[in-house]
Amino acid sequence: MKKSIKMLIGIIIGIVITLGVMFFIDYNRVSNLKIPIFVIEEGTKDNKTTYLGLGYKVEVEKYNSEGDGEQIIKTEMYMFNKFIAGAISDIENKNNYKENKIEELPKEYSLINAVLDNCVVSIHGNKIYNKDELDGFINNIENNTQDFIRCINYTTEGDMIITDVYFEGDNNFTAILDSTRDKWTNEKDRTYENCKFTKLEIEETSEGTNITLKEKTEGNIEELLITWYNKDTQVINDYENNLYT
């Protein structure tokens, strides 16, 4: 009888240890932006998949990249409906990447909106807002870290040209050029152009700096100037205090 009780206790302890190991493996995976293992998939809605484990729930949010396929951008783990672990990718930290797609921006999108949304805005090369965002993007490219940036340049007539650039790592760039607000072009040319490149070139001249995507792999644009600024340009990074200067 005593032997049976000891065996039962041993089995229970073994089960508890096994469940604990399973939990901590999934806890560690979720904390490192990975899909848990010891779970059952419950379903997917709006790019968010829910997984159920023994006593815990995990939600994984994904983004579908044309270049690299499905990418995980957020993981969250809950126990008894209480958040206990999670992770967010560098891409997710760029709000515009997911929440404000270029096609969904309002036609009356203004300079103030753009600056407050952390877009890099060049006013004819004489003034550039949020250059620190541009510097951080370039730094991430040099470190082969995925990132996103939205650049806005103004035409001579004052219309806004918007360019979204996704750096997907390993010299892969996906870009979307939005010319829909350029009223001085033919209406048929006011479109969204999707293209891919393998090189970002920073050209320093006596007049200023041009930042261009080159070596096209897809799309109709051979080279895409994403932003530019003069040598003596006015740099405004503290936009909350300097927006109207």
N, C-alpha and C positions, 0 to 999 in steps of 0.2 A: 504493500500500500504506500509506504513512504517512498519507495523507489518510483512509483507511478507519479506521485505528487512532485518529486524532484524533476522527473522527466517533463511533466507538464509545465512546471515553472521555467525549466530550461528552454522549452519550445516558445513560451510566451516572451521570455527575455530575448531569444533569437529573433522573433518576429518584430519586437519593438526596436531592436538594434537595426534590423534590415530596413524597417520603415524610416528610422531616423537617418540612415545613410542615404536612402532614396530622396528624402526631403532635402537634406543638405546639398546633395548633388544638384538638384533642381534649383535650390536657392542660389547656389554659386553660379549656375548657368544664367539664370534670370538677371543676376547682379552684373553679369558680364555681357549682356545684350545677346543672349543665345536662347534658343527654344528649349524648354525643359524636355526631359526624356521620359520620366515615369508618370505620364499623364495620358488622358484620353481627349481627343479633339472634340469639342462640343459644337462648334460652328464658327462661321466667319460672316461679319457684317461690316461694311464700310472699311475694308482693308484691315480690320481688327479681328484676330482669331482668339477664341477663348478655349483654354485647356483646363481640364479638371483633374486634380490629383487627389490623394487620400488626405482630406482635411484642408486643402488649399486650392486656390484658383489662380491661373496665370492668363494675362491678356497680352498678346503680342501684336503690335501694329507694324505694318509693312508698307513699303513704297515700291512700286513697280518701275524700275529703270530700264529704258530701252537698251542701254548698253550692257548692263550687268544683270538684268533680270530683277527678281524680287530681292529687296534688301530690308533687313529689320531696322526700324528706326526708334522703336520704344518697346520696353518690356516692363510689366508690372505684376507683382505677386501679392495675393491677398490671403489672409487666414481669418476666418470668422468675420469676413467683410472689412477687415482692417488691413491697410497697406503695410507690407513688411519689407519689400525689396523691389528694386527696379533699376533701369538704366535708360539713358537717352543718347542716341547717336549724335555726332557733331552736326550731321545734316539736319536733324530735328531741331537743333538749337537755332537754326535759321528759320524764323517763322514763315517768311515768304515762300520757302521751298515747298511747303505742304499746304498751308492755309490760304494763301493768296496766289493762285496760279495766274500766270500772265494773261491768259484769256479771260479771266474773271475780274480783272481790274476795271474799275469804272472808266468810262470815256472821259469823264471830267476829272480824272486823276490829276492832282495838282502838285506843284513843287513842294508845298508844305507836307502833303500826304507822303510824297516820295522820301523826303528827308527824314521824317519821323519814322518811316518804315525801314530806315537804315539802308536805303538805296544809295549807290555812288552816283551823284548827280554832277555833271559837268556843264557849266553854263558857258558855252562857246569857248571853253578852254581857259577862260579868265578867272573862273571861280569854281572850286570843286568842294562839294559837301561829302562828308563821311569817307574821306580818303583813308582813314584808319581801317575801314572795312576792306578797302582794296588792298592795303598793305597786308592785312591778315590773310586774305585770300591767296595772294602771291606767296606768302610764307608757307601756307598749307600745301600749295602745289610743290614747292621746293622740298617739303617733308613727305610728299606723296600721301597727304591726308585729304580725304574726300571733303568737298566744300561746295558752297553755292554762293553766287553773287548776282545782284541785279544792278545793272548800270543804265543810266539815263543820260542821253545827250539831246541837246536842243538844236533844231535846224535854224538857219539864218532868220526864217520867218517866225520862229518862236514855238514851233511844234515839237512835241515830245517823241523821241525814238527810244524804245525800251529794249534792252537785251538781257536775257537771262542766260547765265552760264553755269553749268553743272560740271564740276571737276570730279570724275568718277574714279580717279586713281590711274596710275600706270600710263600717263600721257593720253588719257581719253577725256575729251571735252564734248559735251552736248550743249548746243546753244539754240535759243529761240529768239528770233528778231521780230519785234512787234512794230510794224510801220503803219498801223491802222489809224493813228492820229495825225499823220502827215497830210494835211489838207492840200498841199501844193503838188502832190503827185496825182497821177491818174487813179481813179477809184479802184481799178482792177489791181493796182500795185499796193493797195493798202491791205496787206495780208500779214499772216504769221509765217515766217520761214524757219523750218527746222533743219539743223545741219550738225555735222560732227567733224571734229578736228583732232589732230594729234600733237599740236604745238601751240603754246602761247608765247608770243614774242614781245619783249619790252624794248622798244626802240627809242633811244635817247638821241635827240638832235639838238642843234644850237637854239632851236625855237621852243622845244618842249619835249614831251613824252607821249608816245603812241603805244597803246597796248592792243595787240591784234592776235586773233586766232588764225592759224595757218595750217597748211597740209591737210586739206579737206579729205574726208573719207566718205561723207554722205551729204546730200543736199545740193542746192543750186548756187550757193555763195562760195566763191573761191577763197576769199579772205574776209574776215569780219573784224572791223575795228570796234572794240567793245567800249573803249573810253579813251580820252586824250585830254591833256592839259598843258598850258604854256609853262615856260620856265619860271616866270614870275607870277604864277597863278595864286589866287588867294585861297588858302586851305581852311576849311571850316569843319572841324570835327565836333566841337561842343555845340551841337545844333540847337539845344534847348535855349542857350543864351545868345547864340549868334545867328539864328535863322534869318532875321530881318536886317542884318548888316550888309 
